[in-house]
Amino acid sequence: MEVHHHPNVEKKGFKEYFLEFLMIFLAVTLGFFAESLRENMADHIKEKEFMRSMTQDLKDDTTTIAQTIKLYTNIYKEADTMLICLKSEKPDPSIINQLLSHGFWLYTGYSYNNRTIQQLKNAGNFRLIKNTAVADSILYYDNIINSFVLNQYNDLKSTLLSYKDVEARVVPYKELSQPPNYYLLRQFDSSDFITTNTHNFISDNKELLSLYYNRVFIHEALCHTFILSLQSAKQYASRLLNLIQQEYHLN
């Protein structure tokens, strides 16, 4: 009977096991670092894309704010002229008529371009902004707009409606003129208005005129505060824009 002998298997030494373990460990470690590097590169690309989008938002904001400052500066000046007229012993209705005919409802609204900030907040992408100074500055700017500028704008709209309510009891709107360049009044039918060279108030009641004065006064004060807030927001937006452009080397 033939006897089968098991082949002699050479046993591995400690050094060989250690080398195999070291090779496996290095392979896993290098794979981990490679994946981490790939994710970091992808995050950096996304971060720069967000910052490029943020710079465009800030450019749009500064343009919008500058236009809004110009508009409300005119409104503030007209309100001041109305107050000078109304606080006289005998207010001249023709002055109020002229002002309202050229600026009855000039409010075009104020919009905040927070597209990129909302994307950063909603998707949890703020973690991508590695520059702490930039991240903090963006959040601070967003807080300035939401906590001050937008709240003041809403208050301003409320005071506008409040003083218009009293104004409707003082000024006969049918006597307003229709300048050809004023599109809001141009929307009305011409038969809604009468042509007159002699203007009067609906009521000469002193208390009502005083109430009208007070409502316009409050509106003018809030308008002034709103303009100051817009100017501060514009300055901060410009500084934030410069910071992002410098830190991320954007044009």
Phi, psi and omega per residue, in radians:
M1 nan 2.344 -3.081
E2 -1.439 2.338 -3.119
V3 -1.816 2.200 3.136
H4 -1.596 2.285 3.109
H5 -1.832 2.303 3.076
H6 -1.185 2.383 -3.138
P7 -1.178 2.582 3.106
N8 -1.267 2.089 3.121
V9 -1.742 2.155 -3.099
E10 -1.330 2.175 -3.128
K11 -1.324 2.422 3.110
K12 -1.332 2.521 3.113
G13 -1.516 2.993 -3.121
F14 -1.028 -0.694 -3.110
K15 -1.089 -0.687 -3.140
E16 -1.173 -0.737 3.087
Y17 -1.085 -0.727 -3.136
F18 -1.112 -0.715 3.131
L19 -1.144 -0.715 3.106
E20 -1.101 -0.769 3.099
F21 -1.058 -0.747 -3.119
L22 -1.121 -0.689 3.132
M23 -1.147 -0.749 3.121
I24 -1.133 -0.766 3.138
F25 -1.067 -0.768 3.135
L26 -1.139 -0.672 3.138
A27 -1.119 -0.778 3.124
V28 -1.146 -0.749 -3.135
T29 -1.105 -0.802 3.121
L30 -1.098 -0.650 3.093
G31 -1.127 -0.697 3.115
F32 -1.123 -0.813 3.141
F33 -1.132 -0.647 3.125
A34 -1.134 -0.727 3.114
E35 -1.172 -0.717 3.109
S36 -1.112 -0.706 3.116
L37 -1.137 -0.694 3.121
R38 -1.112 -0.749 3.120
E39 -1.145 -0.705 3.127
N40 -1.120 -0.698 3.107
M41 -1.127 -0.724 3.130
A42 -1.147 -0.723 3.111
D43 -1.118 -0.680 -3.138
H44 -1.128 -0.684 3.101
I45 -1.110 -0.787 3.116
K46 -1.095 -0.721 3.135
E47 -1.018 -0.804 -3.118
K48 -1.183 -0.608 3.085
E49 -1.114 -0.742 3.101
F50 -1.103 -0.710 -3.131
M51 -1.203 -0.609 3.080
R52 -1.156 -0.710 3.087
S53 -1.162 -0.655 3.137
M54 -1.137 -0.682 3.113
T55 -1.111 -0.655 3.113
Q56 -1.170 -0.703 3.090
D57 -1.066 -0.739 -3.120
L58 -1.179 -0.644 3.075
K59 -1.109 -0.749 3.105
D60 -1.125 -0.702 -3.141
D61 -1.085 -0.809 -3.109
T62 -1.104 -0.628 3.086
T63 -1.158 -0.818 3.135
T64 -1.083 -0.758 -3.126
I65 -1.120 -0.734 3.134
A66 -1.071 -0.731 3.114
Q67 -1.152 -0.693 -3.137
T68 -1.177 -0.695 3.087
I69 -1.044 -0.767 3.140
K70 -1.086 -0.776 -3.138
L71 -1.082 -0.864 -3.048
Y72 -1.343 -0.342 2.992
T73 -1.160 -0.708 3.069
N74 -1.137 -0.739 3.110
I75 -1.087 -0.734 3.126
Y76 -1.064 -0.760 -3.139
K77 -1.133 -0.709 3.129
E78 -1.177 -0.685 3.094
A79 -1.108 -0.665 3.120
D80 -1.121 -0.704 3.091
T81 -1.121 -0.685 3.093
M82 -1.088 -0.709 -3.133
L83 -1.143 -0.723 3.102
I84 -1.037 -0.718 3.133
C85 -1.182 -0.818 -3.022
L86 -1.230 -0.441 -3.114
K87 -1.511 -0.032 3.073
S88 -1.306 2.849 -3.120
E89 -1.087 -0.688 3.102
K90 -2.222 1.533 -3.133
P91 -1.009 2.417 -3.124
D92 -1.558 1.939 -3.125
P93 -1.063 -0.503 -3.100
S94 -1.159 -0.549 3.102
I95 -1.172 -0.810 3.101
I96 -1.083 -0.725 3.129
N97 -1.046 -0.782 -3.115
Q98 -1.116 -0.749 3.139
L99 -1.118 -0.780 -3.119
L100 -1.214 -0.566 3.137
S101 -1.136 -0.543 -3.121
H102 -1.716 -0.152 -3.134
G103 -2.743 0.928 -3.086
F104 -1.138 -0.724 -3.072
W105 -2.628 1.371 -3.045
L106 -1.494 -0.021 -3.025
Y107 -1.246 1.997 3.111
T108 -1.758 -0.062 3.131
G109 1.618 2.761 3.068
Y110 -2.182 2.229 -3.122
S111 -2.084 2.461 3.140
Y112 -1.849 2.122 -3.112
N113 -1.501 1.540 -3.094
N114 -1.908 0.489 -3.102
R115 -0.940 -0.925 -3.070
T116 -1.200 -0.713 -3.141
I117 -1.083 -0.707 3.095
Q118 -1.116 -0.682 3.090
Q119 -1.119 -0.687 3.115
L120 -1.163 -0.667 -3.115
K121 -1.323 -0.883 -2.996
N122 -1.178 -0.645 -3.076
A123 -1.668 0.114 -3.129
G124 1.159 0.505 -3.066
N125 -1.528 0.017 3.087
F126 -1.092 -0.418 3.114
R127 -1.106 -0.362 -3.121
L128 -1.285 -0.372 -3.108
I129 -1.432 1.741 -3.092
K130 -1.332 -0.420 -3.136
N131 -1.391 1.845 -3.066
T132 -1.078 -0.694 -3.128
A133 -1.087 -0.704 3.133
V134 -1.189 -0.804 -3.136
A135 -1.052 -0.793 3.135
D136 -1.121 -0.684 -3.119
S137 -1.177 -0.665 3.113
I138 -1.119 -0.793 3.136
L139 -1.137 -0.650 3.122
Y140 -1.157 -0.733 3.107
Y141 -1.091 -0.769 3.127
D142 -1.070 -0.660 3.121
N143 -1.191 -0.673 3.110
I144 -1.042 -0.818 -3.097
I145 -1.162 -0.814 -3.059
N146 -1.296 -0.687 -3.040
S147 -1.471 -0.458 -3.065
F148 -2.037 -1.103 -2.988
V149 -1.093 -0.912 -3.092
L150 -1.172 -0.666 3.106
N151 -1.123 -0.731 3.118
Q152 -1.160 -0.638 3.101
Y153 -1.112 -0.727 3.117
N154 -1.142 -0.669 3.073
D155 -1.118 -0.672 -3.127
L156 -1.124 -0.721 3.097
K157 -1.099 -0.663 3.136
S158 -1.133 -0.739 3.131
T159 -1.203 -0.534 3.071
L160 -1.077 -0.855 3.132
L161 -1.113 -0.613 -3.123
S162 -1.158 -0.815 -3.112
Y163 -1.336 -0.445 3.066
K164 -1.189 -0.554 3.118
D165 -1.105 -0.751 3.100
V166 -1.272 -0.689 -3.120
E167 -1.015 -0.648 -3.133
A168 -1.123 -0.310 3.094
R169 -1.661 -0.052 -3.099
V170 -1.998 -0.727 -3.001
V171 -1.855 2.236 3.048
P172 -1.367 1.795 -3.072
Y173 -1.111 -0.397 -3.131
K174 -1.135 -0.277 -3.141
E175 -1.621 0.003 3.122
L176 -1.128 2.454 3.082
S177 -1.426 2.923 -3.104
Q178 -2.151 1.406 3.103
P179 -1.090 2.453 -3.060
P180 -1.101 -0.372 -3.095
N181 -1.655 0.082 -3.122
Y182 -1.825 1.741 -2.945
Y183 -1.192 -0.482 -3.089
L184 -1.179 -0.787 3.111
L185 -1.286 -0.428 -3.132
R186 -1.168 -0.327 3.139
Q187 -1.284 -0.341 -3.140
F188 -1.451 2.703 3.062
D189 -1.243 2.410 -3.100
S190 -1.052 -0.436 -3.140
S191 -1.237 -0.200 3.101
D192 -1.283 -0.257 -3.053
F193 -2.085 2.727 3.064
I194 -2.083 2.574 3.116
T195 -1.651 2.122 -3.130
T196 -2.585 2.581 3.076
N197 -1.736 -0.112 -3.136
T198 -2.031 1.959 -3.095
H199 -1.833 2.525 3.127
N200 -2.410 2.777 3.003
F201 -1.463 2.669 3.054
I202 -1.082 -0.690 -3.138
S203 -2.380 2.430 3.061
D204 -1.730 0.246 -3.131
N205 -1.037 2.136 -3.063
K206 -1.078 -0.704 -3.124
E207 -1.146 -0.696 3.134
L208 -1.172 -0.731 3.105
L209 -1.146 -0.622 3.093
S210 -1.166 -0.685 3.088
L211 -1.124 -0.730 3.097
Y212 -1.048 -0.784 3.109
Y213 -1.033 -0.810 -3.099
N214 -1.097 -0.705 -3.137
R215 -1.175 -0.724 3.090
V216 -1.145 -0.654 3.122
F217 -1.055 -0.812 3.117
I218 -1.088 -0.725 -3.137
H219 -1.111 -0.738 3.136
E220 -1.128 -0.718 -3.140
A221 -1.098 -0.787 3.122
L222 -1.172 -0.600 3.103
C223 -1.099 -0.736 3.116
H224 -1.111 -0.762 3.118
T225 -1.105 -0.709 3.127
F226 -1.088 -0.742 3.125
I227 -1.087 -0.758 3.121
L228 -1.080 -0.716 3.116
S229 -1.151 -0.694 3.094
L230 -1.103 -0.716 3.130
Q231 -1.107 -0.733 3.094
S232 -1.130 -0.736 3.133
A233 -1.115 -0.676 3.127
K234 -1.127 -0.742 3.111
Q235 -1.112 -0.743 -3.135
Y236 -1.191 -0.665 3.113
A237 -1.088 -0.694 3.125
S238 -1.151 -0.727 3.116
R239 -1.150 -0.714 3.120
L240 -1.131 -0.713 3.104
L241 -1.047 -0.801 3.129
N242 -1.119 -0.684 3.132
L243 -1.083 -0.833 -3.127
I244 -1.121 -0.757 -3.133
Q245 -1.086 -0.673 -3.136
Q246 -1.268 -0.777 -3.075
E247 -1.221 -0.535 -3.085
Y248 -1.946 0.136 3.064
H249 0.960 0.886 3.133
L250 -1.841 2.566 3.111
N251 -1.427 nan nan
